[in-house]
């Protein structure tokens, strides 16, 4: 289960990073607008949820014996 969460976290981290660098490449280094910041921040929401679920499920794999 830990490997699955690491995969989900890695995949969900790709979106905000690629959007951030995509905007820089498309705008040829010009200044970001508020919409660029908003879209980059909103694309990080799956990453935040993946981290939260991993934290909440961290004790689920352990036996309580």
CNS distance restraints for C-alpha pairs under 8 A (distance, minus, plus):
assign (resid   1 and name CA) (resid   5 and name CA) 6.42 0.50 0.50
assign (resid   1 and name CA) (resid  61 and name CA) 7.73 0.50 0.50
assign (resid   2 and name CA) (resid   6 and name CA) 6.25 0.50 0.50
assign (resid   3 and name CA) (resid   7 and name CA) 6.19 0.50 0.50
assign (resid   4 and name CA) (resid   8 and name CA) 6.25 0.50 0.50
assign (resid   5 and name CA) (resid   9 and name CA) 6.02 0.50 0.50
assign (resid   5 and name CA) (resid  50 and name CA) 7.17 0.50 0.50
assign (resid   5 and name CA) (resid  54 and name CA) 6.28 0.50 0.50
assign (resid   6 and name CA) (resid  10 and name CA) 6.09 0.50 0.50
assign (resid   7 and name CA) (resid  11 and name CA) 6.13 0.50 0.50
assign (resid   8 and name CA) (resid  12 and name CA) 6.00 0.50 0.50
assign (resid   8 and name CA) (resid  50 and name CA) 6.67 0.50 0.50
assign (resid   9 and name CA) (resid  13 and name CA) 6.05 0.50 0.50
assign (resid   9 and name CA) (resid  47 and name CA) 5.94 0.50 0.50
assign (resid   9 and name CA) (resid  50 and name CA) 5.79 0.50 0.50
assign (resid   9 and name CA) (resid  51 and name CA) 6.86 0.50 0.50
assign (resid  10 and name CA) (resid  14 and name CA) 6.58 0.50 0.50
assign (resid  11 and name CA) (resid  15 and name CA) 7.44 0.50 0.50
assign (resid  12 and name CA) (resid  16 and name CA) 7.83 0.50 0.50
assign (resid  12 and name CA) (resid  44 and name CA) 7.42 0.50 0.50
assign (resid  12 and name CA) (resid  46 and name CA) 5.78 0.50 0.50
assign (resid  12 and name CA) (resid  47 and name CA) 4.90 0.50 0.50
assign (resid  12 and name CA) (resid  50 and name CA) 7.63 0.50 0.50
assign (resid  13 and name CA) (resid  17 and name CA) 6.60 0.50 0.50
assign (resid  13 and name CA) (resid  44 and name CA) 7.08 0.50 0.50
assign (resid  13 and name CA) (resid  47 and name CA) 5.77 0.50 0.50
assign (resid  14 and name CA) (resid  18 and name CA) 5.92 0.50 0.50
assign (resid  15 and name CA) (resid  19 and name CA) 6.04 0.50 0.50
assign (resid  15 and name CA) (resid  43 and name CA) 6.24 0.50 0.50
assign (resid  15 and name CA) (resid  44 and name CA) 7.25 0.50 0.50
assign (resid  16 and name CA) (resid  20 and name CA) 5.97 0.50 0.50
assign (resid  16 and name CA) (resid  40 and name CA) 5.46 0.50 0.50
assign (resid  16 and name CA) (resid  41 and name CA) 7.23 0.50 0.50
assign (resid  16 and name CA) (resid  43 and name CA) 5.17 0.50 0.50
assign (resid  16 and name CA) (resid  44 and name CA) 5.40 0.50 0.50
assign (resid  17 and name CA) (resid  21 and name CA) 6.25 0.50 0.50
assign (resid  18 and name CA) (resid  22 and name CA) 5.70 0.50 0.50
assign (resid  19 and name CA) (resid  23 and name CA) 6.12 0.50 0.50
assign (resid  19 and name CA) (resid  40 and name CA) 6.19 0.50 0.50
assign (resid  19 and name CA) (resid  43 and name CA) 7.94 0.50 0.50
assign (resid  20 and name CA) (resid  24 and name CA) 6.59 0.50 0.50
assign (resid  20 and name CA) (resid  40 and name CA) 6.01 0.50 0.50
assign (resid  21 and name CA) (resid  25 and name CA) 6.20 0.50 0.50
assign (resid  22 and name CA) (resid  26 and name CA) 6.00 0.50 0.50
assign (resid  23 and name CA) (resid  27 and name CA) 5.88 0.50 0.50
assign (resid  23 and name CA) (resid  36 and name CA) 7.26 0.50 0.50
assign (resid  24 and name CA) (resid  28 and name CA) 5.83 0.50 0.50
assign (resid  24 and name CA) (resid  29 and name CA) 5.07 0.50 0.50
assign (resid  24 and name CA) (resid  30 and name CA) 7.16 0.50 0.50
assign (resid  25 and name CA) (resid  29 and name CA) 6.53 0.50 0.50
assign (resid  27 and name CA) (resid  31 and name CA) 7.95 0.50 0.50
assign (resid  32 and name CA) (resid  36 and name CA) 5.84 0.50 0.50
assign (resid  32 and name CA) (resid  37 and name CA) 7.00 0.50 0.50
assign (resid  33 and name CA) (resid  37 and name CA) 6.70 0.50 0.50
assign (resid  34 and name CA) (resid  38 and name CA) 6.12 0.50 0.50
assign (resid  35 and name CA) (resid  39 and name CA) 6.10 0.50 0.50
assign (resid  36 and name CA) (resid  40 and name CA) 6.15 0.50 0.50
assign (resid  37 and name CA) (resid  41 and name CA) 6.06 0.50 0.50
assign (resid  38 and name CA) (resid  42 and name CA) 6.02 0.50 0.50
assign (resid  39 and name CA) (resid  43 and name CA) 6.07 0.50 0.50
assign (resid  40 and name CA) (resid  44 and name CA) 6.70 0.50 0.50
assign (resid  41 and name CA) (resid  45 and name CA) 7.20 0.50 0.50
assign (resid  44 and name CA) (resid  48 and name CA) 6.48 0.50 0.50
assign (resid  45 and name CA) (resid  49 and name CA) 6.26 0.50 0.50
assign (resid  46 and name CA) (resid  50 and name CA) 6.09 0.50 0.50
assign (resid  47 and name CA) (resid  51 and name CA) 6.25 0.50 0.50
assign (resid  48 and name CA) (resid  52 and name CA) 6.15 0.50 0.50
assign (resid  49 and name CA) (resid  53 and name CA) 6.08 0.50 0.50
assign (resid  50 and name CA) (resid  54 and name CA) 6.11 0.50 0.50
assign (resid  51 and name CA) (resid  55 and name CA) 6.17 0.50 0.50
assign (resid  52 and name CA) (resid  56 and name CA) 6.18 0.50 0.50
assign (resid  53 and name CA) (resid  57 and name CA) 5.93 0.50 0.50
assign (resid  54 and name CA) (resid  58 and name CA) 5.82 0.50 0.50
assign (resid  57 and name CA) (resid  61 and name CA) 7.69 0.50 0.50
